[in-house]
Amino acid sequence: MIDVPKGMLRLAALRLLSESSLSGTNLAKEITRASEGRWNPGPGSVYLILSELRKKGLINELPKREGNTRRYIISGRGKEELARLSKETGADVARQLRLLAVYTTLGGRGDLKEKVNSLADTIDRGKA
Protein backbone atom coordinates (compact mmCIF):
# COMPACT_ATOMS: atom_id res chain seq x y z
CA MET A 1 0.00 0.00 0.00
CA ILE A 2 1.08 3.60 -0.54
CA ASP A 3 0.52 6.89 1.25
CA VAL A 4 -1.68 8.94 -1.02
CA PRO A 5 -1.01 12.67 -1.38
CA LYS A 6 -3.76 15.06 -0.36
CA GLY A 7 -6.11 15.77 -3.23
CA MET A 8 -5.31 12.59 -5.13
CA LEU A 9 -8.71 11.00 -4.44
CA ARG A 10 -10.39 14.12 -5.83
CA LEU A 11 -8.27 13.93 -8.97
CA ALA A 12 -8.82 10.17 -9.35
CA ALA A 13 -12.59 10.51 -8.92
CA LEU A 14 -12.86 13.30 -11.47
CA ARG A 15 -10.61 11.50 -13.96
CA LEU A 16 -12.48 8.19 -13.69
CA LEU A 17 -15.91 9.84 -13.72
CA SER A 18 -14.87 11.70 -16.89
CA GLU A 19 -14.40 8.32 -18.57
CA SER A 20 -17.68 6.66 -17.50
CA SER A 21 -20.45 6.75 -14.93
CA LEU A 22 -19.61 4.86 -11.75
CA SER A 23 -21.07 4.02 -8.38
CA GLY A 24 -19.00 4.62 -5.27
CA THR A 25 -18.16 0.91 -5.09
CA ASN A 26 -17.13 0.84 -8.76
CA LEU A 27 -15.05 3.99 -8.29
CA ALA A 28 -13.10 2.36 -5.44
CA LYS A 29 -12.56 -0.78 -7.54
CA GLU A 30 -11.35 1.26 -10.52
CA ILE A 31 -8.87 3.17 -8.34
CA THR A 32 -7.54 -0.11 -6.95
CA ARG A 33 -7.25 -1.55 -10.49
CA ALA A 34 -5.59 1.58 -11.90
CA SER A 35 -3.07 1.60 -9.04
CA GLU A 36 -2.33 -2.10 -9.55
CA GLY A 37 -3.58 -2.81 -6.03
CA ARG A 38 -1.26 -0.30 -4.34
CA TRP A 39 -4.11 2.01 -3.34
CA ASN A 40 -7.41 0.75 -2.00
CA PRO A 41 -9.46 3.72 -0.77
CA GLY A 42 -11.99 2.91 1.92
CA PRO A 43 -15.72 3.39 1.43
CA GLY A 44 -15.80 6.30 3.89
CA SER A 45 -13.23 8.23 1.87
CA VAL A 46 -14.90 7.46 -1.45
CA TYR A 47 -18.40 8.45 -0.35
CA LEU A 48 -17.10 11.57 1.37
CA ILE A 49 -15.37 12.76 -1.81
CA LEU A 50 -18.42 11.93 -3.92
CA SER A 51 -20.59 13.98 -1.57
CA GLU A 52 -18.13 16.89 -1.68
CA LEU A 53 -17.85 16.81 -5.48
CA ARG A 54 -21.64 16.66 -5.85
CA LYS A 55 -22.20 19.60 -3.47
CA LYS A 56 -19.69 21.68 -5.45
CA GLY A 57 -21.40 20.82 -8.74
CA LEU A 58 -18.39 18.95 -10.09
CA ILE A 59 -20.28 15.68 -10.57
CA ASN A 60 -23.92 14.80 -11.15
CA GLU A 61 -25.91 11.90 -9.78
CA LEU A 62 -27.60 9.97 -12.56
CA PRO A 63 -31.20 8.77 -12.31
CA LYS A 64 -31.41 5.34 -10.69
CA ARG A 65 -32.06 2.51 -13.13
CA GLU A 66 -32.52 -0.52 -10.93
CA GLY A 67 -32.24 -0.89 -7.18
CA ASN A 68 -30.73 1.79 -5.00
CA THR A 69 -27.31 2.06 -6.63
CA ARG A 70 -26.29 5.66 -7.14
CA ARG A 71 -24.14 6.37 -10.16
CA TYR A 72 -22.24 9.56 -10.88
CA ILE A 73 -20.72 11.31 -13.89
CA ILE A 74 -18.54 14.41 -14.21
CA SER A 75 -20.27 17.74 -14.91
CA GLY A 76 -19.09 20.61 -17.11
CA ARG A 77 -17.68 22.37 -14.03
CA GLY A 78 -16.01 19.11 -13.07
CA LYS A 79 -14.31 18.93 -16.46
CA GLU A 80 -12.93 22.43 -15.93
CA GLU A 81 -11.68 21.46 -12.46
CA LEU A 82 -10.11 18.29 -13.84
CA ALA A 83 -8.25 20.32 -16.48
CA ARG A 84 -6.96 22.68 -13.78
CA LEU A 85 -5.86 19.82 -11.51
CA SER A 86 -4.21 18.02 -14.41
CA LYS A 87 -2.05 21.07 -15.18
CA GLU A 88 -0.94 21.25 -11.54
CA THR A 89 -0.07 17.55 -11.42
CA GLY A 90 3.15 17.85 -13.45
CA ALA A 91 4.59 20.53 -11.20
CA ASP A 92 3.58 18.60 -8.09
CA VAL A 93 5.19 15.39 -9.36
CA ALA A 94 8.41 17.20 -10.28
CA ARG A 95 8.53 18.81 -6.82
CA GLN A 96 8.00 15.42 -5.13
CA LEU A 97 10.73 13.86 -7.27
CA ARG A 98 13.20 16.57 -6.24
CA LEU A 99 12.38 15.82 -2.61
CA LEU A 100 12.80 12.12 -3.33
CA ALA A 101 16.26 12.84 -4.77
CA VAL A 102 17.27 14.39 -1.45
CA TYR A 103 15.72 11.45 0.41
CA THR A 104 17.68 8.90 -1.65
CA THR A 105 20.92 10.76 -0.92
CA LEU A 106 20.19 10.90 2.80
CA GLY A 107 19.37 7.20 2.70
CA GLY A 108 22.78 6.39 1.25
CA ARG A 109 21.59 5.94 -2.34
CA GLY A 110 23.27 8.95 -3.92
CA ASP A 111 23.53 6.92 -7.12
CA LEU A 112 19.78 7.47 -7.60
CA LYS A 113 19.87 11.24 -7.10
CA GLU A 114 20.90 12.12 -10.65
CA LYS A 115 18.34 9.75 -12.19
CA VAL A 116 15.48 11.09 -10.07
CA ASN A 117 16.45 14.72 -10.73
CA SER A 118 16.71 13.96 -14.43
CA LEU A 119 13.16 12.63 -14.42
CA ALA A 120 12.00 15.76 -12.58
CA ASP A 121 13.75 17.92 -15.22
CA THR A 122 11.96 15.99 -17.97
CA ILE A 123 8.61 16.60 -16.33
CA ASP A 124 9.39 20.30 -15.85
CA ARG A 125 10.08 20.55 -19.57
CA GLY A 126 6.72 18.87 -20.29
CA LYS A 127 8.19 15.81 -21.91
CA ALA A 128 6.99 13.14 -19.46
ZIGIBEL-V351603 format. One record per helix or strand of 2 or more residues. SS is the DSSP state (alpha for helix, beta for strand). FROM is the first residue (numbers start at 1). TO is the last residue. Records with the same first field share a line. If there is no record, write none. Layout:
SS->FROM-TO ; FROM-TO
This chain:
alpha->8-19 ; 24-34 ; 43-55 ; 76-106 ; 110-124
beta->59-61 ; 72-74
